[in-house]
Amino acid sequence: MGYADKIFDLTDKVVVVTGGSRGLGRQMALAAAHCGADVVIASRDLASCEATAAEITELTGRTAMPYGVHIGRWAQLDGFTDAVYERFGRADVLVNNAGMSPVFDSLSDISEKLFDSVLNLNLKGPFRLSVLFGERMRAAGSGSIINVSSTGSIRPSPWILPYSAAKAGLNAMTEALAAAFGPQVRVNTLMPGPFFTDVSKHWDLEKTAEASRAHALQKTGQPEEIVGAALYLMSDASSYTSASTVRVDGGIP
């Protein structure tokens, strides 16, 4: 095993990825399995989780546990956490990746239900799940929690306002949880910019290309380009990194 392989090694670790059946979550789960981890693929769509889990096991030989759960509903999160520990007896990494940013015509069209739904999934659920897993990780003596935020949290736009507000809250939560669960558990923010995933099918690609020309790398990210930063935060490569934000956005000014 080479030097880089050793510091990024996840052999026999258990990595939990919410929103793990597609997009960036799928890439992160697959990368963790390639580095030796068993993975938990969680989302509201159990069938999608099962398909992704089967694919990961076929490609890597690692165990992949699918689980259907709505991260925005606290009542489901205790059972989810218990199921992970009943299956594996441990969890080494939690990736709070599940999220959504619904489309609306104007700010006045945002209903209370929609606003609450966005905050529930992007902020309230990750808080509760971090507490449930973080307390067990701290008792076990180690762990890593990764909150997947968005550059929209620091460059907010009117058309993603509820999402931006929730992700800004997630950024703040990272620093507080790092203090709460340290020194045993590291808590960090992974902050992606625009990536071509399922969500991008609804974008105006001409405007996206125009906007990306202002970025340092002058392009929109491909899903696999999230992997390096994610593995860094999952593994011992980031053993002295906590309460930090890692931006993967192509250099948004």
C-alpha positions in Angstrom: 0.0 0.0 0.0 1.4 3.4 -1.1 1.6 6.4 1.1 -1.5 8.1 -0.3 -3.4 4.8 -0.1 -2.6 4.6 3.6 -3.7 8.1 4.6 -6.9 7.8 2.6 -7.6 4.2 3.6 -11.1 3.5 4.8 -10.9 -0.3 5.1 -13.6 -1.8 7.3 -14.9 1.7 8.2 -18.7 2.4 8.0 -19.7 5.4 6.0 -23.3 6.7 6.1 -24.4 8.9 3.2 -27.8 10.5 3.2 -29.1 11.4 -0.3 -26.7 8.6 -1.3 -28.6 7.1 -4.2 -27.8 9.6 -6.8 -25.7 12.7 -7.7 -22.9 13.8 -5.5 -24.0 11.4 -2.7 -23.7 8.4 -4.9 -20.2 9.4 -6.0 -19.1 9.9 -2.4 -20.5 6.5 -1.3 -18.9 4.7 -4.3 -15.6 6.4 -3.6 -15.7 5.4 0.1 -16.4 1.8 -0.9 -13.5 1.8 -3.4 -11.3 2.8 -0.4 -12.5 -0.2 1.6 -15.5 1.1 3.5 -18.9 -0.5 4.0 -21.5 2.1 3.2 -25.1 3.0 4.1 -27.2 4.5 1.2 -30.1 6.4 2.6 -32.8 8.5 0.9 -36.6 8.7 0.7 -36.6 6.4 -2.4 -35.8 2.9 -1.1 -35.8 1.3 -4.5 -33.2 3.8 -5.7 -31.1 3.1 -2.6 -31.4 -0.6 -3.3 -30.3 -0.2 -6.9 -27.3 2.0 -5.9 -26.3 -0.4 -3.1 -26.3 -3.4 -5.4 -24.2 -1.5 -7.9 -21.7 -0.5 -5.3 -21.4 -4.0 -4.0 -20.9 -5.4 -7.5 -18.2 -2.8 -8.3 -16.3 -2.9 -5.1 -17.2 -6.1 -3.2 -18.0 -4.0 -0.1 -21.3 -4.3 1.9 -23.8 -1.6 1.0 -26.9 -1.2 3.1 -29.9 0.6 1.6 -32.3 2.4 3.9 -35.4 4.4 3.1 -35.8 7.4 5.4 -37.0 11.0 5.1 -34.1 13.0 6.7 -36.4 16.0 7.3 -38.6 14.0 9.7 -37.1 13.6 13.2 -39.4 10.7 14.1 -37.7 8.5 11.5 -34.1 9.3 12.5 -33.8 7.3 15.7 -34.8 4.2 13.9 -32.4 4.9 11.1 -29.5 5.4 13.5 -30.4 2.2 15.4 -30.6 0.2 12.2 -27.1 1.2 11.2 -25.6 0.2 14.6 -27.6 -3.0 14.7 -26.2 -4.0 11.2 -22.6 -2.8 11.7 -22.1 -2.1 15.3 -20.4 1.2 14.5 -20.5 4.3 12.2 -17.2 6.1 11.4 -18.4 8.7 9.0 -21.7 10.5 8.5 -22.2 12.5 5.4 -25.2 14.8 5.7 -25.8 15.2 1.9 -29.6 15.0 1.5 -31.1 18.3 0.5 -33.4 20.1 -1.9 -34.0 23.5 -3.4 -37.5 23.7 -4.9 -38.4 26.0 -7.8 -40.8 28.9 -7.2 -42.0 31.8 -9.4 -41.6 34.6 -6.9 -40.7 35.1 -3.2 -44.3 35.8 -2.4 -45.2 32.3 -3.8 -43.2 30.6 -1.1 -45.7 29.0 1.3 -45.0 28.3 4.9 -45.1 24.5 4.1 -42.5 24.8 1.4 -40.2 27.0 3.5 -40.5 24.5 6.4 -39.9 21.6 4.1 -36.6 23.1 2.8 -35.4 23.9 6.4 -36.4 20.5 7.7 -34.4 18.5 5.1 -31.4 20.8 4.7 -30.9 21.9 8.4 -33.2 20.4 11.0 -32.7 16.8 9.9 -28.9 17.0 9.7 -28.8 18.6 13.1 -30.7 15.7 14.7 -28.8 13.1 12.8 -25.5 14.6 13.7 -26.4 14.5 17.3 -27.6 10.9 17.2 -24.5 9.7 15.4 -22.1 12.2 16.9 -22.8 11.1 20.5 -22.2 7.5 19.7 -19.0 8.4 17.7 -17.7 10.4 20.6 -18.4 7.5 23.0 -16.5 5.2 20.6 -13.6 7.6 20.5 -13.5 8.7 16.9 -15.6 9.8 13.9 -16.1 12.3 11.2 -19.3 14.2 10.3 -19.4 16.0 6.9 -22.1 18.6 6.3 -22.6 19.1 2.6 -23.5 22.8 2.2 -23.5 24.9 -0.9 -21.8 28.0 -2.2 -25.4 29.4 -2.2 -24.9 29.7 1.5 -22.3 32.4 1.0 -23.4 33.7 -2.4 -27.2 33.7 -1.9 -29.6 34.5 -4.8 -33.3 35.3 -4.5 -34.3 32.2 -6.4 -32.7 29.9 -3.8 -33.4 32.0 -0.8 -34.9 29.3 1.6 -32.2 26.9 0.5 -29.4 29.4 1.0 -30.7 30.3 4.5 -30.8 26.6 5.5 -27.3 25.9 4.2 -26.0 29.0 6.0 -27.4 27.5 9.1 -25.7 24.3 8.3 -22.3 26.1 8.1 -22.9 27.6 11.6 -23.9 24.2 12.9 -20.7 22.6 11.7 -18.6 24.9 13.9 -20.8 24.4 17.0 -20.9 20.6 16.6 -17.1 20.5 16.1 -16.8 22.1 19.5 -19.4 19.9 21.1 -18.1 16.6 19.9 -14.3 17.3 19.8 -11.7 16.1 20.2 -12.9 12.7 19.3 -15.2 13.6 16.4 -14.2 15.9 13.6 -17.0 18.0 12.0 -16.5 19.8 8.7 -18.4 21.5 5.9 -18.0 20.3 2.3 -19.2 23.2 0.2 -19.9 22.3 -3.5 -20.5 24.9 -6.2 -22.5 24.0 -9.4 -22.2 20.4 -10.5 -23.9 18.6 -13.4 -26.2 16.2 -11.5 -29.9 15.3 -11.8 -30.8 18.7 -10.5 -28.9 20.4 -13.4 -31.4 19.0 -15.9 -33.7 21.9 -14.9 -31.0 24.5 -15.4 -30.7 27.0 -18.3 -27.4 25.5 -19.6 -26.6 28.6 -21.6 -26.8 30.8 -18.5 -24.9 28.2 -16.5 -22.0 28.2 -19.1 -22.0 32.0 -19.1 -21.8 32.1 -15.3 -19.0 29.5 -15.1 -16.8 31.6 -17.2 -16.4 34.0 -14.2 -15.0 31.1 -12.1 -11.3 30.5 -11.8 -11.6 27.1 -13.6 -14.3 28.4 -16.0 -16.4 25.3 -15.9 -19.2 23.5 -14.1 -18.1 20.5 -12.0 -18.6 16.8 -12.9 -20.0 14.6 -10.1 -16.7 12.6 -9.8 -14.8 15.8 -9.0 -16.3 16.0 -5.5 -14.5 12.7 -4.6 -11.1 14.0 -3.6 -12.3 16.5 -1.1 -14.9 14.1 0.3 -12.3 11.3 0.9 -10.0 13.8 2.5 -12.7 14.7 5.1 -13.7 11.0 5.6 -10.2 9.7 6.2 -7.3 10.2 8.5 -5.8 12.5 5.8 -7.8 15.2 7.6 -6.9 14.2 11.1 -6.1 17.8 12.1 -9.1 19.4 10.3 -12.3 20.2 12.1 -14.8 23.1 12.1 -13.5 23.9 8.6 -15.1 24.6 5.3 -13.7 23.0 2.1 -15.0 24.7 -1.0 -15.2 22.6 -4.2 -16.7 25.2 -6.6 -14.3 25.8 -9.4 -13.2 29.1 -7.9 -16.4 31.2 -7.6 -15.3 34.8 -7.0 
